[in-house]
Amino acid sequence: MAPFAHARVDLDAITSNARLLRDLAGGTPLMGVVKADGYGHGILPAARALVAGGATWLGTALIKEGLELRRAGITLPVLSWIIPPGEPVGEAIGADIDLGVSDRAVLDTVVAEAARLGRVARVQLKADTGLNRGGVGRGAWASVVEAAARAEEDGLIRVTGVWSHFACADEPGHPSIRAQLEVFHEALAVVEKAGLSPEVRHIANSAALLTLPEARFDLVRGGIASYGLCPIPDMDVPGLRPAMTLASKVALTKRVPADSGVSYGHRYVTKEETTLALVPLGYADGVPRAATNRGPVLLGGSRRTIAGTVCMDQFVLDVGDDPVRAGDLAVLFGDPTENPDVPTAQDWADVLDTIPYEIITRIGVRVPRTYVGGS
Ligand SMILES: Cc1ncc(COP(=O)(O)O)c(C=O)c1O
C-alpha cells in the first residue's frame, strides 16, 4: 500500500548536485557530508548518490554514522568528527575511519586505542580558527600537533588531514572569514614545521565552496548544497536541485460556516463558509508547531497557508470553494524547478525564522522516505 505521506528523495538530484559542486569548486575533491541521516534523506542512499556524482570522501558527525557506511560496504575515505568520551574509537580505527581530533584528550584516546589494537589510526587534526566550537584552540595547537607528530613517528597514527570550520561563511564578506583563513594558514605552518604532511587540508563548507575559491585547499565539504539547498538565502545557484519533496494526501475535507474556529486554540477563524482540508502530518512528523498560521502548502493548484495550530499528527488548510477532495496531494516543500508553485524548504525556513537545514533534518520517523532515480 502506498504511504499517504512521504518524503520523496530524488537520488539523481543529489548526484547532479555533487557533480555541479565539483565543477563549481574547480574540480577540488568533494567530501559529501552525510551526517544526521544524510540531512534527513537517508544516509546510505544519499552517500551512494553523492559517490555517483563524484564525491571521493564522506563526512559524518558521529562514529556510529561512519560505521554504518562501512557496514554497508562503502570503502571510500570517511571522516567522523564528534568524539565524546566513550565513543567506539577502537572500532573506528579498525574500520579505517579518519577521526577528527579536536583536543588533546581525544588524541590520547586514539593513540592508546591504536597501540592496544596494533593498528595505525588515521587522524585529522581540527584547528579552531575562530568558530569557538569544536577544534583545538590556538593556545594548545602547537602542543597537540607535536604530540601527534610523536605518535606518527611511533607508528601509532597517521595524520591524514588538517581542517577547520567557518563561523560565518554564509555571510559572504563577513570579516571573520578572512580572519579564520589567516589563522588556518598559521595552523598549517605549525603542522608543516612539525614535519607532518597531511593528505588533505580543508575548511570549506557549502557556503565557502560556493563563494570563496581561496578556501578550497585540497577538499571541500558539501553538506546542504549536496541536497540542493543553498546555505546563502538570497543566492541563486543555477542547476542546484532540491532533492526532497515532503507531501501527504489529504485525509478528509468538510464544509464549515463562517466564524468557525479551527484547530487547537481556535487560532484561525474562517471568514466565510468554506472547505477545510485535513493534512495528516504534524509536529511529530517534523512540521514545526511554529508553522501555525504560517506554513506554506501547495494543494489543488494553489499555495495555501496552514490554518490554525499545527497539532502532533495533523494540520488544516482552508481551501475556500476549491474542489479539493480526500486523497489529493498536499505538497509542503519540494523542487520549484519541477513546479514553480511548490514551496521550498527555504520558504519554510523564511517564515519560521530558521534555516532550511532544520526543516529537512527534522522529518520524523513516521514519514517514509521513498526514492526515485539512482542506479
Ligand atoms: C564540520 C562541518 N563540516 C561541514 C559541514 C557541512 O556544512 P554545510 O551543510 O553548510 O555544507 C558541517 C555541517 O554543519 C559541519 O559541521
The ligand as a Gaussian input file, in Angstrom:
#p B3LYP/6-31G(d) Opt

LIG

0 1
 C       32.277000      20.394000      10.498000
 C       31.288000      20.516000       9.394000
 N       31.726000      20.494000       8.123000
 C       30.877000      20.609000       7.085000
 C       29.529000      20.760000       7.294000
 C       28.630000      20.934000       6.110000
 O       28.113000      22.220000       6.109000
 P       27.070000      22.672000       5.003000
 O       25.898000      21.804000       5.192000
 O       26.800000      24.087000       5.329000
 O       27.754000      22.457000       3.697000
 C       29.036000      20.802000       8.595000
 C       27.597000      20.966000       8.817000
 O       27.107000      21.556000       9.733000
 C       29.935000      20.665000       9.678000
 O       29.502000      20.673000      10.949000

